[in-house]
Amino acid sequence: MTGIGSLKNLRVLDASRVLGGPYAGQILADHGADVIKLEPPAGDETRGWGPPFLGDAASYFLGVNRNKRGMAVDLSQEMGQELFLAMLENTDVLIENFKTGTLERWGLGQDDLSHRFPRLIHCRVSGFGADGPMGGLPGYDAAVQALCGIMSVNGEQGGQPLRVGVPVVDIATGLNAVIGILMALNERAESGKGQFIDVSLYDCGMSLLHPHLPNYYLSGKVAEPSGNAHPNISPYDTFATGTDPIFLAVGNNRQFATLCRMIDRPDLPVDERFVSNSQRSTNRDALKSQLEAALAHFDCADLSERLIKAGVPCGAVRSIDQVIADPHTIHREMVVNVGEYRGTGSPIKMSRTPASYRRAPPGFAQHSAEVMEEYALDSDRYRDVLPGLDPVEKPESV
């Protein structure tokens, strides 16, 4: 099936589960790739990670699997492996996150596939990579947040380390997988050869530790939780106002001077304690006290609107429902609908080949018969390894 978008001629087999790999597959699908979601007989476990549910799938599954066609294959059987190889004959990119050694045990490992399909781009998402002291061990986002140090810098000052409230490691891993795939596609255009892409949650989690790792490399000081405050910049924190809290992200002296003028404290930028970011960071507690005393006279929503229009980065601290209802969210098309399905739009805005939203996430094995016919494969031959081969066809909105 040919799609629309910058990747419209790309065929992807997404044999990954949970979040990192499927998120990468969805990005490719949003931009036109024909992505087949290949699930095991039990299905992607995130289909059950709810409530809430739409049809047979939890919101968690729906969030990272749109624009894909759904198929299920039992790869543990010899005929399933034969079918997998037959599909790879017409595939540009394979995304998978099988436990290390599983594909190798089936004769479908990196070396086997690269020899048989020299143009194939094979992207493996794993917890820790295949080798090294932790090679092959399982990894989930929160556990990797703990292991790679993200939790150690997240939380209230003086408090216990906390998991970041969104799966930042999985998301970053998916993004890095897409970057690697696009790099490999670019190189293949010149060399004619595919390659193996090794993307691990652990590596990607460590890559997020800016500026904490550079700070440690230079100072040897181990970072601790600091609440909403930035370790290198001040004022860069949440501040109380006369109504709701506001986040001020002041990155230079000009922005600081503008802030102080607009809250009727033009004296602060010339105070020797606050004349530069270095001084402001050293005296951040005194500065916060001065700023909050002044901010107590202002309404958060009104002040944040006036400040950002004056060039001071800031924002009211908002809830999810407020973000969804915001006119700018709507203007940027960051909430999309396909029938009953509602999802988050692509943040990648392209002028000639924009993202498109063509299919809701698939029901389990929803497109198995369609894909088999398209690939000219004999459904009867492989029926024993195709659970849900003849499902009741569901409308694309489910």
N, C-alpha and C positions, 0 to 999 in steps of 0.2 A: 504494500500500500504506500503510495507516494503522498507525503504530507505537504505542508507549506512551511516556509521559514528557512532560516539559514542552514539548517541541517536536514533538509527535506529528502535528500538522497541517501541518508544514513540508516543502516539497519542495525538495531541493537537488541541483544538478548540479555534481559535483566533477570538473572537467576539469583539475585540477592534478596535478603529478607530484612525486616525490621526498619532501620532508618537510613544509615549512611549511604548504602548502595542504592536503595529505592529513591532517595532524594536526588542522587546523581542522575538516575534514570529519568526522573520526572523533569529535571532541567533540560536534558537532551530532548525529551518528548515535547516539551512546551515549545521548543524551537524547531520542530518539524521532523525530528527523527521518528522512524517507525520502531517503537519499542514494544517488545513482547515480554510481558511479565510472566516468568516461568516459575510456578510454585510447586512445592512438594505435595504429595497426596494429602497431607494434613493441612495444607495451606500456610500462608504467611501468618505467623503467630499474632501479628498485630491486628489481624481481622477480629480478634477477640479482646483487644485492649480497650474496652469501654466499660460502661456507657460514656457518651451516647453512641447510638448505632443508626445507620441508614441501611436498610435491607440486611444483608448478611455481614456487613463490615462496620467496624468501629471507626470513629472519627480519626483515630491515630493512623489507620491504614489509608483512609480517604485522603489524608493530608499530603501523602507523598507518592501517590500512584495514579494520578490522572493522566489522560492522553495515552495510556498504555492499553494494549490488548492482553487479555488474560488467558493463560494456558496452564495446565497442570501435567507434570510428567513424573513418573516414578523412576528416578535416575539410579536407584539402588539395583534395578534389574538390568540384565544385559540388553534387552530390547529397548529399554529407556535410554541407555547409553548410546545405542545405535541411532536412535531417533535424535538425540542431542547432537551427535556428530553430523547427521544429515542436515539439521537446521543450521549448524555452523558453516556449512558449505556456502550459504548465502548471507552470512552475517559479517558486519564490519567490526562490531565491538561486543565483547562479552564482559558483563559486570557480574561478579559473584562474590559471596562471602562464606563459602563453605568452610567448615572447620579444617584447619591445616592438615593435609594428608588424605583428606577424603577423595578429592578428584584424582590424586596420584594413585590411590588404591584401586580406583576404577579404570586406570589407564587413561585418564583425561587430564593429567597434570600439565603444568606449564610447558615442559619439554615436549610432551606428546602433542599438545595442541599447536605449538609453534612450528613443529616439524610438519604436521599435516596441513596447517593453515598459515602459511608464512605471512599473509597480509593481515591476519587477525590481530586486533588490539585487545588484549586480555587484561582487564583491570580487576585486581583482587583487593577487597576491603577486609581487613582483619583487625584483631585487637592489638597485636604486638608484632606483627610480621611473622615469618616462618622460622627464623632462627634467632640465635642469641639466648641469653639466660631466661627470657620470658617468651621466646618464640613458640608459637602454636597455642598459647594459652587463650582462653576465652576472654572477651572484653566487652563490657557494656558502658555506656556513656558515663554514668555516675561513678562507677568504680574507677574508670580512667581519670575522671576529674580528680578523684582522691589521689591516685597514684602519681599523676604527672604534676601535682602541685596547685592546680586551679582552686581546689577547695581551701587550701591553706591561705590564700589571699582574699577569699570571699567571706563576708560576714561582718558583723558589727565590730567596731574597734574594741579590743579586749575580750571579745566573745569567742565562741567556738567556730571553727571552719564550717562553711555551709556549701552545699551543692548550688551551683548556679541554677536559677529557676527554669531555664530552657536547656535543651540538650546541645549545648554549644560544641561539644567534641564531635558528636555525630554529624551535625550540620557542617562543621568545618571539614570533616572527613569527606562528606559528599561533595563539597565545593572543590576540594583538592583533587578528588577523583575526576571531576569534570575537567579541571584544568589539565590534569595529566592526559586525559583522553584527547582533548583538543590539541595539545602539544604533539601527541603521537600521530594524530591524523595529519597535522601539518608536516611532520617529518616524513610520514609515509608517502605524501604527495611527491616528495623528492626521491626517496629511496625505493619506494615500492614495497617496503617491508613493514610489518607490524611489530609490536613489542609488548613486553609484560610490564604492567604498572602495579607497583606494590605500595598501597596506601594504608597506613595503620592508624588506629585511633590514638595510640600512645604518641606517635610522632606529631600528629595533628594537634593533639592537646598541648604538647610542649610548645608548638609553634605559636600558640595563642598567648603565651606568657610574656607579652610586652606591656609595660616596660620592666617587669619584675626581673626577668633574666638579665637584660642589659644592666640594670641597676646592680644586680649581684655580681656580674662579671667585673664591674668597675670598683664596687665598694666592698664586696664580701659580706654585706649586710643582708640577712634573710628577712624577706618581707613577711608581714603578718596582716590579718584582716584589718581593714581601715574603714569599714562602713561604706558610705558613698563617696568618701573623699579620694582624690587622686593622689598617688604617692609623690608625683613630681610637679604638680601644678596647683595653684591656689589663687583665687577661690574657684574650686572645681568640686562642688559638693551640693547636697540638698540643704536648703535654708528655710526656716520657718518665716511665713509672712503673716499678715493680719487675717488671712483666711487659710488657704491650702499651701502645702510646701511647694517650693520652686527649686528646680535644679539650675544652678549657674555653672556654665562651662567657659570660664574666662581664660583665654589663652595668651593674652598679651597686654601691655600697658595701655594701649589705646582703648581696648575693650573695658579694662578696669576703670579708666577715667570716665568713660561714657556711663558705665553702671553707677559710679559714685555720684556723678552729676544728676542722674535721673532719680536717685533716691535721696537727693538733698544732702549728700555728704561729700562735697567737692574737696574737703580737707584731707580725705584719706589718701589719695594718690601722692600727696607731698609729705605725708607722715613717714619718717625715716624707717619705720618698721615695715612699710608697705610699698616702697618706691619701685621695687622690681619683683619679679616672680620669686627669685631666690629669697628675698626678705619676707615676702608674703607666705611662702611655704614654711619658713622657719618660725614665723609668728602666726601660723594659721588659726590657732585657738583664739587669740586676741582679735584677729580679723573677723572671724565668724561671729564673735560676740558683738562687735561694732556693726557689722552688716545686719544681723538679725534685729538689733535695736532699731535700726532705720527701717528695715523691711516690715516691721510690725504695723506700720502706718499705711500699708499698701494691700490692695486686693491682688491675689496671685494671678488670676486669669487676665486681668487688665494690664498688670505690670509686665507679665511675660510677653504679651502681644506687643507692647510698646518697646520693650527692650530688644526683642529679636528684630523688629523693624529698624531699630537704631544701630544694628550690627553687633549686638551682644548675644552670643549663643546661649540659649536658655530654654526651659520648657516646664510647664506645669506637669506634675506627676499624675498621670492619667491611668484610668482603668481600661481593660480590654474593650468594654462596650463603648466607651468614649472614643477610643481610637477607631473602631469600626464605623462609628457615626460621623467622624470628622469629614468635613467637605474636601479636605486635601487628600485623604485616603481614597475617597470616591473619585476625585479628579485624576489621581495617579493610577486608577484602575487596579487597586491592590486587593479588591474583593471581587471575585468572578463567580458566575453562576452558569451551570450546565444542567438544565432541568432542575431536579430536586437538590442536586449537588451544589454546595457552596465551598469555595476554596480561596486560598491566598494567591494573588496574582504574582506573576514573575517580576522581580525587581530589575531585570535586564531589559532596558528599553532600547530597541533598535529602530532606526529610521526607515529602512526599506524592508526589512524582514523581521517584523515584530513577533513576539510570542503569540500563540493562538491556543484556544481552549476548545478542543474538538471532541473530546470524550471525557465522560465522568470515569472515575476509577472502575475497573472491571469487576463484575461478579466472579466468583471462583470458577475458573475454567470456562468462562463465558465465551471465549473466542477460539476454543480448541479446534472445532470443526472447520471454522473459517481459515485459520492459519494452516491447518493440514492441507486443505484444498489449494490454498495459495502457493504453498511450497511443493505442490504436486507429490505429496506423501500419502501413502495408503493407510487410511484410518483403520481399516480392518486388521491390517498387519500389526499395528501397534496398540490395538484397543485395550489390551491387558495392562498397558503402562500409561494409559491416558484416563485417569479418574475424572469423572464429570465430562466425558467427551461430548455427550449429547444433552447438555443442560437445556432447560426451557429458556429460549432467548429472552433476554431482558432488554428493555429500552435503554438507550445510551445514557439516560439520566440517572440510572441506578447503579 
